[in-house]
Amino acid sequence: MALKNRWLALVGLTISVLVIGFDLTILNVALPTMAADIGADTGQLQWIVDSYAVVYASAMLPAGLLGDRFGRRKLLVTGLAIFLGGSVLGALVSTPGPVIVARTIMGVGAALIMPLTMSVVPTLFKGAEQTKAIAIITVGLSIGLPLGPLVGGWLLEHFWWGSVFVINIPLVVVGIIACLALVPETRDPSAPTIDPVSTVLGILGLGALIYGVIEAPNEGLTDPVIAGSLIGGLAMLIALAARERRQSHPMMDIGLLKNPAVRWNTLVGTLGMFTFTGLLFVLPQYLQAVQGHDAFGTGLRLMPLMAGLIFVARAVPPLTARFGTRPLVIAGLVLMGASMLVGSTTDADTGYGFTALWMTFTGLGAGFVMVPALDSALAALPKAKAGTGSSLMNTLRQVGGSVGIAVLGSVLNAVFTDRLDTSGVPAQAADAAEESIVAAQGVAEKLNLARLAESAESAFTHGVTVVLLVCAVAALATALLSFFVLPDDRKARQAAAEETPADTRVAEGTPADTTDTPSVPQVAKGAR
């Protein structure tokens, strides 16, 4: 393929993953607007965000194998088309249920797009160009994360809430055209077959577990459906792990977690995603509903959190080469914990300057946790397991984010409902007010109950402080755990850095060997 066409194809692939980055964060600033416009309560808002992440995490494992067997370009275009269909549906509907369905469809598409985008890169580029191409795609995904709140906020200032779905349509169409016109078809007929039982166990198990966590504050843990969902979800996930351990070619190679560097760095990165993604669900609602900022202003005010993460991502490589992963991760966890502990003193009258300060340091800490932990885990993988190992790690990190939204959102909902004072409010109106802070403010305005509005803001703010306390304790506890169990990889990194470029280059083998992550070159370098 001509050089120009290969790089044009890369532009299309990068746009494809940029959309995924958008949709991981773009809806967060739209949540208060959607609560008001389509009547979504807190549980439904959690599902609007989590339905995408749950399916994305669960379906990512078989996606690479499907591409290997049936054609990587074909499945990538299929994923983009599914994502396009979900976006169109999301823009057209007007009630919470169909929005959740649309987000679920988009999650299926995203699960195909991400691993298959990475798997087609080796068919276009080799050697140093391949490393550069993977880095460009990674930047595209990373840029999408902070741009999501900004773009979403701007769209909501000028258009209706469905515009956060419409923005995907032209980008996905460009990606489809680029793939059809410029990306060659490749497949690996010798790839293992898909295990439908494991796929179903993963999707249903994670979905049932998340459902139980989200709905427990409303129905109670003793409710048969909730208890059944929690127990059944855990049972299916345990059955999945047991089944995968018996497979000769597992989709989810649990055996890789026997390596301490892989196991503990993956756990730390997953806990980092738990906290960071949960905060991205809670904070936009606080900034809009309590602080009174508009959607675009909220997107701007989330930038300290995102900027800290991005800044550290650029600074981490030389620091890990010098000090190793362990001290950076521990320092990042302590910084996250301390920052959120400070943030937990927030009240309804707290100014943004204070909020921006602790958000900045939380983002810095998150960067020191998630970036080096993922890199160290990838570097510890055997070369032959780079694809399946990175898929496992990405899946677990997405699961951590999904559970973070479910758990922290449920904590917020439970505290808000418990602290909201609805005395003197008609029963039907009181029930409506307890659905979300936006609903409570709407009831207060309709019935001219200033006291209810004040109580709603106070109750929600108290919920945010409890969430921050939970996150702080989790971060500090993980720091303590990391001190005892996280391996010191400083000598291994220094030895790897002294190797020649020829020794550290990824072998130009079959495309099937590179199926997921942007850190494959680092895997080869550190897996000796």
N, C-alpha and C positions, 0 to 999 in steps of 0.2 A: 504493500500500500504506500502511496506517495506520502512524503513527510508531512506536507500541508494537511492532507486528509486525516492523517493519524491525530494530529493535534486538534483539528476541528472535531473529531470524534471525542477527544478528551474533554473538549468544552461541553459537548452534549452530556457526557457522563457526569461531569462536575455539576452541571445544572440539575441533573437528576438527584444527586445526593444533597444539593443545596436545599431542595424542596423538603427532604426528610429533616434536615436541621431546622428549617422553618417550623415544620409542624410539630416538632418536639416542644416548642416554646411559644408559638404565635397565638395559640388559643388562651394562654394564661391571662393575658391582659383583656381578653374578651369575656371572661367568666362573669364579672358583675353585669356587663351589658346583656349577656345571654340569660342570666338569672332574671333580669327585669323584662326582657323582650319576649322570651319563650316560656317563662315561668318555671325555670329549672331550680329545684332545691339543691342543697349541698351534696346529697348523695348522687343526684343526677349529674351535677357538675363534676364530681369525682369520676363518674363513669364516662363522661364525655372525654376527659383527659386519659383515663386509664384504659378504656376499651382499645384505643390505638396502641398503647404501650404493651398491654398484655398479649395481644395477637402478634404484634411485632416481635416480641421476645420469644413467644412459643413457636411461631412459624419460621423463624430464621434458621433453625437447625436443619430441617429437611430442604430448605430452599436451594442451598448449594448443591446437594445431591440431585435434585430435580434438574438443575441446569446442566450438570455433568452428563446426565443420561439423555435428556431430550433437547439439548441445545441451549447454550448460555445466552446468546442473543435473543432467541425466541422467548425464553422465560423472563429475560430482563424487560423486553417490550411488553410481555404479558403483565408483569408487575407494574410497569408504568401505566398501562391501560386500566388496570384495576384501581390504581391510585387515582387516575383521572376520573373514573366512574364514581368513586367515593366522594371526590371533591365536588363534582357536579351535583350529586344527591345532597350533600351537605349544604350547598348554596340554595337549593330549592325548597327544603323542608322548613317547617316553622314550629315544631314541637320537640321536646327533649328526646323521646324515643327514637325517631328517625335520625336525629343528629348522632346518637350513640351508634346506630347501625352504620351510618356513613363513616364514622371514625373507625369502626371495626373493619370495614372494607378497605379503608386507607391503610390500616395496619397490615393487612394481608399483602397489599401492594408494596409497602415499605419493606416487609420481610423478604420479598423477592429482589427488590432494587439494590439494597445495600450489599449483600454478599456477592451477587452476580455482577455488580459494577466492578468490584475488586477482582473478580475471577476473569473478566475479559481484558483487563489491563495487560497481562502478559502476552496476549495475542496481538497486541498493538506495539508494545515496547519491550526492549530487552536491556539488561545491564543497568547502567547508570540512568538511562532514560526511563526505565521502569520505576526506579526509586523516585525520580523527579515527578513522574506522573502520579504515583501513589500519594506523594506529598501534596500535590495540587488538589487531588480529590479530597484528601483529609482536610485541607484548608477550606474547601468548599463546604464540607459538612460543619466544620467548626464555626465558620462565619455565619452560617444559618442560625446557630443557637442564639447569639446576641442580637442578630437582625430581626428575629421573630417578634419579640416584644415591641421593637421600634416600628416595624412595618405594620404589625397588627394594630398598634395604637394609632398610627397615621390613617390606616384604612377606616377604623371605627370613628375617627373624627370627621371623615368626609363621606362615608357610605354606611350601609346597614351591616349588621353583624355577619351576614353571609359572605361579605367580601373577603373574610379571612380564608374562605374556601376557594373563592374565585381566583385569587392570586396564584393558586397552584396551576390552574388550567393552562395558561400560555407557556409556563415553564416546563410542564410535563409534555406538552405537544412538541416543543423544541427537542426535548430529550428523546421522544419516540422517533422523530424524523431523523435525528442524528444517528441513532442506533440502526435504523433500517437502512440508511444510506451509506454509513461509513464503518460500521462495526461488523467484522466477519463472523460467520457462525462457526462455533467450535463445540465439541462434545467429547466426552470420555466414556465410550461404551463399556469399559471395564469397571466403572464406578459401582459401588454397592447399591443394592435396591433400597427404595424407601421402605421404612418400617411403619405401616399405617397405625399399628397399635401404639407404638411409642409416640407418634405424632398426636394421636387423639388423647392419650394420657397426659401429655404435656399441656395441650391447649385447655382441656377440660379441668385438669387438676389446678393449674394456675388460675384459671377463670373462676372456679368454685371458691378457691381460697380468698381471692381478692373480693369476690362478692360477699363472702361472710364477714370480712373485715370492714367493708364499707357500710353494710347494712346493720351490723351489730349494734351501733349506738341507737338506732331507731327501734329495732325489734327486740334487742336483748340477747345475750348469749344463750339463754335457756330456750329461746324459740326453736322449735324442731327444724325448721328450714335453715336457720343460721347455723345451728350446731351441726346439722347434716352437711352443710356446705363446707364448713371448716374442717370437720373430720374427714369427709369424703375427699376434699381437695388435697389434704396432707397425705391421705392413703394413696391417691392416684400418683402423686409426685414421688412417694417412696417406691411404689410399684414401678414407676418409670425408671428411677435410678437402679433398682434391682434388675430390671429387664436389660437396661443398657450395659450393665456390667457383664452380662452373659453373652452379649453379641460379639461376634468376631470383628465386625466393622460397625461399631456403634455410631449413631448420629451425635450422641453426647457422651464423650469419652470421660466418664467419671474417674477412671484410673489415673488420669493426668493429675488429679488433685492429690495423689500420694506424694508428689514432689512438694516439700515444704515451701519452696519459693513460689510455686504456682498456687498452692492452696492458700497461703496466708496473704499474699499480695492480691489474689482475686477476692478474698473475703474483705480486705480493707477497701479495695476499689468499689465493691458492691455496697458496703456501708456508706462510703462517700456519696454514691449515687442516691442511696436511700435518703440521706439528709438534704442534698442539694436539690433534687427533684421535688421533694416534699416542700421545701421552702419556696420553690418557684410556683407551687400551687397556692400556697397560703399568702405570700407577700403581696401579689397584685390585688387581691381582694381587700387587704388591709389598706393599701395605698389609695385605692379608689373609694371604697365604702366608708372608711373611717377618716382618712386624711383628706378626702374630697378632691383628689386629682382626677383629671380626665384620662382617657385611655392612652393617648400619646404621651402625656406627662408621666403616666405610670411606667410606660416603656422606657422613657429617659431615666427615670429614677431607679430602675432596675439595673442600669448600666454599671454602677459600682460593683455589684455582685458579679456580673459577667466579665467586666474588665479585669478584675482581680484574677479570675480564673485564666483568662487569655494571656495576661502579662506573665504569669508564672509558667504557663505552658511553653513560652519562648525561653525562659530563663532556666528551666529544669535540666536540659541535656548537659551543659557544662557542670552544673552543680552535682548531678548524679555521678558524672564521671570522676569528680574529685572526692565526694564524700560518701557515695553509695546511696542506695534507696532508703535504708532503714532510718537514718537520722532525719531525712527530709520528710518522710511519711509521719514520723512521730511528732516532729515540729509542726507539720501541717494540721494534724489532728488536735494538738494542744491549742494552736491558733484558732481553729474553727470552734472548738469547745469554749475557749475563753471569750471569743467574739460574740457567740450566741448567748453565752451567760450574761454578758453586758447587755445584749439586745433584749433579754428577757425582762429588763427593768422598764421597757417601753410602756407608756400609757396612751390614752386617747389624745392627750395634749402634747405629746412628744413631737419636737420639730424634726424636719427631714434631715438636717445636718447630722444629728445624732444617729439617725437610721442609716444614712449613707456611710458613716464612719464604720459602724460594726458590720454592715454589708460588705464593704471593701475588704476588710480583714477576713471575713468569712470566705469570700471568693478567693483571696490569696491562699488561705489555708486549704481550701478544696483543691486548688491547683497543685499544691505540694503533696496532696494525698493521691488524687486520682491519676495524674499523669505518670509519675514515677512508678506507682504500684502496677499500673497496666504494663508499662514498658518492662519492668523487672519480671513480671509473670510471663510475658511473651518471650523474653530472652532466655527463660529457663526451660522452654518447651523443646523437645526433640525436633530436629528439622522436619522429619517425616510427619510430625503431628501439628505443624504450624497452622494448617487450615482448620482442622477439627478443634484444635485447642483454642484458637482465637474465636471461633464460633461459640464455643462453650463459655468463654469469658464475656463476650459481648452479650450473650443471652443472660448470664447471671447478673451482669450490670443493669440490663434493662429490667430484669425481675426486681432488682433492688430499687430501681426508680419507681416501678409500678407499686410495689409494696409500700414505699415511702409515701406516695400520694394517698394510698388507701389508709395506712395507719395514721399518718399525721393529719390527714383530712378528717378522719373519724374522731381523733382526739379533739380537734378544733370544733367539730360539730357537737360532740358530747358536752364540752365545756360551755359552748354558746347556748345550747338548749337548757342546760342546768342553771346557768346564771341569768338568763333573760327573765326579767320581771314582767309578767303579763297579768298581774292582778288588776282587776277592774276592766279588763279587755274582754269583749264578748268571746265566747268559747270558739266559734268558728274563726274569728279573726286571730285569736291567740294561736290556734293550730297553724294558720297560714304564716304568722310571724315567726314561728319556730323553725320554718323550713330553711331560712337563710337570712343573713343580715340585710340583703337587698329586699327580701320579702317583708321583713320587719319594718324597714324604713318606709316601704310602700304603704303598709297598714297604718303606720303612725301618721303619715301625710294624709291619707284618706280620711282617717278618723280624728285628725287634728290632736294627736296625743304626743306632745313633745317629750313627755317622760318615757314613753316607750322607745322613741328614737334614741334618747340618751342611754337607756338601759341596753339597747341593742349594740351601740358602739362600745360601751363599757364591757359587755359580755364578750363581744367578738375580740376586742383587744386583749382581754384576759385569756381567751383561747389561744391567741397568738403567742402570748408570753409562756403559756404552758407548753405549746409546741416547741418554742425555742429552748425551754428548759430540758425537754425530752431529747432534743437534738444535741444539746450541750453535753448532757450526761452520756449519751451514746458515743459522741466523739471522744470524750475524755476516757471513757471505759475502753474504747478501741485503742487509744494511745497507750494505755497501760498494758493491754493485751499485746500490742505490737512490740513493746519494749522486751517482752519475754519470748515471743515466738517468731518474730520477723527475722529471717536470715540476713546476715551482713554480706552483701554482694560487692563490697568495695574492691577487694582484690581481684575478683573475677572481671569486673568492669575495667580495671586498670590493665589487666592482662589482655583483654579483648581490644582495648584502645591501641595497644602496641602492635597488633597484628597488621599485616599489610592489607591494602584494599583488595588485592586478589584473593586473600584468604577469607575476607568477610563478605564477598559478593554472593548474592543469592544464585544458586545454580539455575541455569536456564533450562529447566526441565519442562515437563508437560504443564500446561495451564492448570491442570487439575490440582497441582501442588499449591497453588496460591489462590485461596478461595475467599479470603475475607479481609484481614486486617491491613491497615496502613503501616504496620510495624514489622512486616515480614523480613526486611533487611536486618532489622535489629535482632530478630529471632535467630537468624543464621549466625550473627556475630556473637551472641551470648550463649548459644546452646552447645558449647564445646565442653 
